[in-house]
Amino acid sequence: MADISQTAANVALGAQTTPTRIVQYGESVTQGMPLYKATTGKWYQCDANDTAAKAVCEAIALTPGSADAYGLVALPSATPGASMVNLGASLAVGTVYAVSATRGAIAPVADITSTQYVTAIGIATTTALLDFQTIISNTAKA
C-alpha cells in the first residue's frame, strides 16, 4: 500500500466528542496532515523518516494555514471512539494507520520500514473515519 490519498476539503471532525484546539503553525499545513508540537510551541508536519520527535503525532490539522498562522486541529483521545476524524480519504476498515515516511502524510502502519519511527495514529472504524488514538514508540523499526 501507499500513503492515503486525501481530499483536503473533505477532512472534518468525525464526532462531537473529538477534542480540538487552536494552534500556531510553524510551516504551511493542509487539512488532514498529522502534526507535532516543536519546542518553539509551533506545530509542524510529522515525518517518520526524520527524528523520533518529528514522528510524534499530537494532532491532525482540520484547517489549512501558512507559517505563523493559526489553525484548528483535532487532538487524540485515550478513550476509544472519543476522537473521530474524517481524513477525507478512503480507509480500509480495521487497518491501523501511522505517521508516514513522507512528511505530512498518513500511511498504513504495515508500510513503515526499517529505520523509520513508528507512531500509530489510529484505526479506521469506517471507510471514512479514523479513531484517533496515538501509540508512540519513540523507536525506529529494526
C-alpha positions in Angstrom: 0.0 0.0 0.0 1.0 3.7 0.0 0.2 6.9 1.7 -3.6 7.6 1.8 -4.8 10.0 -0.8 -6.6 12.7 1.0 -9.0 15.4 -0.3 -8.3 18.3 1.9 -11.8 19.8 1.5 -13.3 16.6 2.9 -11.3 16.5 6.2 -13.6 17.1 9.1 -14.4 16.2 12.7 -16.0 12.8 12.8 -17.7 13.2 16.2 -18.9 15.9 18.5 -16.7 14.4 21.2 -13.5 15.0 19.3 -11.3 17.4 21.2 -9.9 20.4 19.3 -7.5 23.2 19.8 -6.4 26.4 18.1 -2.6 26.2 17.4 0.0 28.2 15.6 1.6 26.5 12.6 5.3 26.7 12.0 5.0 26.0 8.3 2.4 25.6 5.6 -0.2 23.0 6.6 -3.0 21.3 4.7 -6.1 19.7 6.3 -5.6 16.1 7.3 -1.8 16.4 8.0 -0.5 14.8 11.2 1.3 17.4 13.3 3.8 17.5 16.2 4.5 20.4 18.6 8.0 21.7 18.5 9.9 23.2 21.4 9.1 26.7 19.9 5.4 26.0 20.6 4.6 25.9 16.9 3.1 22.9 15.1 4.8 21.2 12.2 4.2 18.3 9.8 5.1 14.9 11.2 7.8 12.7 9.5 8.5 9.1 10.4 11.7 9.3 8.3 13.4 12.0 10.3 13.7 12.0 14.1 11.7 10.4 16.9 10.4 13.9 17.9 9.1 14.6 14.4 7.3 11.3 14.3 5.2 12.0 17.4 1.7 12.8 16.1 -0.1 15.1 18.6 -2.8 16.5 16.3 -4.4 16.3 12.9 -4.9 19.6 11.0 -8.6 20.5 10.4 -7.9 23.8 8.7 -5.1 24.9 6.4 -2.6 27.6 7.2 0.8 29.1 6.4 3.7 29.6 8.7 2.8 31.6 11.8 -0.9 31.4 11.0 -3.4 29.9 13.4 -5.5 26.8 12.7 -7.9 24.3 14.2 -6.6 20.8 15.0 -8.1 17.6 16.3 -6.5 16.0 19.3 -6.3 12.3 20.1 -8.1 10.6 22.9 -7.2 7.6 25.1 -10.9 6.7 25.1 -11.9 4.6 22.1 -14.4 6.4 19.8 -14.0 9.7 21.6 -11.8 11.3 18.9 -13.0 10.6 15.4 -11.6 12.3 12.4 -12.8 12.1 8.8 -9.4 12.1 6.9 -11.0 12.9 3.6 -9.8 9.5 2.2 -11.0 6.0 1.6 -9.8 4.0 4.5 -9.6 0.2 5.0 -11.8 -0.7 7.9 -9.8 -2.3 10.8 -6.5 -1.0 9.4 -4.1 0.7 11.7 -2.7 4.0 10.3 0.6 5.7 11.1 2.7 8.7 10.5 4.2 8.2 7.1 7.8 8.4 6.0 6.5 11.1 3.6 6.4 14.4 5.6 2.8 15.4 6.4 1.3 12.2 5.2 -0.5 9.1 6.7 0.1 5.5 5.7 -0.9 2.0 6.9 1.4 1.0 9.7 2.5 -2.0 7.7 4.2 0.4 5.3 6.7 1.6 7.9 10.1 0.1 7.1 13.4 -0.2 8.9 15.0 2.9 10.3 11.6 4.8 10.3 10.0 5.8 13.6 6.7 4.1 14.4 3.8 6.2 15.6 0.3 4.6 15.1 -2.3 7.3 15.0 -5.5 5.2 15.0 -7.7 2.5 13.5 -10.2 3.0 10.7 -13.7 2.3 12.1 -15.4 3.0 8.8 -14.2 3.7 5.2 -14.1 7.4 6.2 -13.5 7.7 9.9 -10.3 7.2 11.9 -10.5 6.5 15.7 -7.7 9.0 16.6 -5.6 7.3 19.4 -1.9 7.6 19.2 0.6 4.9 20.2 4.1 6.5 20.2 7.1 4.1 20.1 9.9 6.7 20.0 11.9 3.9 18.3 12.9 3.2 14.8 11.8 -0.1 13.2 14.6 -2.6 13.0 
